[in-house]
Amino acid sequence: MQKKKILIFIDWYLPGYKAGGPIQSVANLVAHLKDEFEFSIITRDTDYCETVPYPIVKSDEWNTLTNGIKVFYISQNNLTRNIIKKLIRKSDFDVVYLNGIYSYYFTLLPLFYLRKKHDKRVVVAARGMFAESALNVKKTKKTFFLRAIRILRLFDKVLFHATNEIEKNDIRKTMGELFEVLTAANLPQKNTLEKLPHRVKVSGELHMVNIARIAPEKNLLVALKILKNVKSNVSFDFYGPVYNQDYWKECQSAMPELPANVKVSYRGSLDSEKVLPVLSTYHCMFMPTQGENFGHIILQALMTGCPLIISDQTPWKQLQDKKIGWDLSLSNLTDFAKHIDLLSEMNQSDFDALSTNAFHFAKQYLENPEILEQNRRLFA
């Protein structure tokens, strides 16, 4: 039986990693389903916030990756309406999978040129862009954009991909009840750790980590504000590309104001292949984010047995009941500081129990066959 052909448009893809979740989501989807579907991907030849092309790819032509997936990397000079139109016209596909709603070249133009291909299914991954927290960033521009696409009816015949029921409701609230929305949880990373990493835990000390782009919605500045009220000896390392320079300057100004018992270090961007080994060395993922529609890094932390102290604005809920961490309200920042101190005071035995719970929780998620079936339905 011939495989169904899926054509994916995405602004950034492997070997890039600085755009975070969307790259991970698509890479995981392809890794899990490449034996059942034939994937082709169209993307840029640079990473997020970069201008230098990847040295290991050939720009403006089809490349075949080591896993057999075909990827067309478009150079900045050739990223035009014509190249998008030409690629759609010359590509053989059954389904088009678009990522996000705002990208001119990788969502809006493909939608425009696909209007006459009535026999092709078009799936648009919302990627958290309809969440209230996301819509409130640059709110005036986004309100104008959403009004414009309703008038142009550009999204009228697409299937929206939501990763959970909350996102499904967000899409319908913004776009209208008549839009077709299919819920399929994001697939996890296929390569996992076989054993729970051992961490030495001394009572009164805590080593925390955050891996996310440096932007207001990720709340690094709030994390630093929380750390002002921590009483125990903690270190906090954070990784990620600087997306917003003005925001980064605010964060840099806040760091010298921290008490002597808190050590903070910026470690730069982190290649995706190094994420699990790095997470394996920390006691806690500290991430008071304004919102995540999934949060791959949260799952990756759990995969290494790294407990969580995160906000309640993600799909990962009731962490305390599951004994894998805490999801806390951003309206009470002192509660974050109290739980950091609580985790810091844990001895080796109590910490090991928390870490083991996190590792086994992630293992159960990874082995859930329903998630794979949900994603198959996107292309059915």
C-alpha positions, 0 to 999 in steps of 0.5 A, a space after each residue: 500500500 502506497 504511503 500517504 504523502 505529507 508536506 510540512 511547512 515550518 519556519 525552522 527545523 532540524 538541525 536548528 533548535 533555537 525555536 524550541 517547541 515547534 521544531 521538537 513537535 514536528 521532529 517528534 511527529 516525523 520520528 514516530 510516523 515516518 514508517 507510516 507516512 511519507 514526509 517532506 519538509 519546507 523550511 529556512 536554511 538558518 536557525 531561529 534568530 540566526 543569519 548564517 545558513 546551516 553548514 551541513 545542508 545544501 540551500 535551495 534544493 531538496 536534502 535527504 536527512 539521515 532518517 530518510 526525510 526530505 527537506 528543502 532549505 530555502 535561503 534568505 535571498 530566495 525566500 519569496 512568494 514565487 518559491 513557495 508557489 513553485 514548491 507547492 506546484 511541483 510537490 506531490 502530496 496528499 496533506 499539508 501540515 502548517 505550523 502556527 498562524 502568523 508566518 507569512 511564508 510558511 502559513 499564509 502564502 501556502 494557504 493562499 496558493 492551496 485555495 484551489 486544491 480542494 482535494 488536499 487536506 490542510 492541517 494547521 497546528 495552533 502551537 498555543 497561539 490562540 491562548 489568551 496569554 499569547 494573544 495579549 502579547 502585541 495585542 493590537 497587531 494580533 487583533 487586527 490580524 485575526 480580524 483580517 483573516 476572518 474577512 479574507 476567510 483564509 483559514 475557512 477550510 482547514 483542520 486545526 490541530 489542538 494539543 489539548 481540550 483547553 487549546 481546542 476551546 481557545 481556537 473555537 473562542 477566537 475563530 468560531 464554533 464552526 471550525 473543525 478542530 482535532 485534538 492530538 497531544 504532542 508526541 514525546 521525544 523518541 530517544 529516551 534515557 533507559 535508567 534514572 540518573 542519580 543526583 547527589 542531594 544535600 539538604 539545604 542546597 538546590 541546583 535548578 535549571 530553566 531552558 527556554 527562549 528569553 522573552 517576556 512570556 517565559 517569565 525569566 524576570 519573574 523567576 529572578 523576582 521569586 529568587 529574591 525571597 529564597 532563604 536556602 542556598 540555591 543555584 539557577 542556570 538558564 539556557 536559551 536564545 535571547 529573543 527580546 533584547 530589551 527584556 534581556 537587559 531588564 533580566 541582566 539588571 535584576 541579577 545583581 540584586 539577588 541575595 548572596 545565597 542565590 547564584 544565577 548563571 546564563 549558559 547560552 543556547 543549548 543544542 537539542 541533543 544535549 538537553 537530556 544530559 544537561 537536565 540529568 544534572 539538576 535537581 529541579 526545573 524552575 519555570 514560572 511561564 506565562 503559558 505553554 500549550 504543551 511544554 516539551 522541556 517540561 516533559 523532557 525534565 520529567 524524562 530525566 527524573 527532574 522534578 518541577 516547580 512551574 506555573 499552573 499555566 501549562 497542561 501539566 497539572 496536579 503535580 503535587 498529587 502525582 508527587 512529581 513537583 508543584 504547579 503554582 499560581 503566578 498570583 502568589 510568587 511567595 509560594 514559589 519561593 516557599 516550595 524552592 526552600 522546601 525542595 532545597 531542604 529535602 534529604 537524599 532519600 526524600 528527593 530520590 522518591 520525588 525523582 523516581 516518581 517523575 521518571 516513571 510518570 514520564 515513562 507512562 506518558 511515553 508508552 501511551 498508544 492513544 497519543 500516537 493514534 491521535 496524531 495518525 488521525 490528523 492525516 487520515 
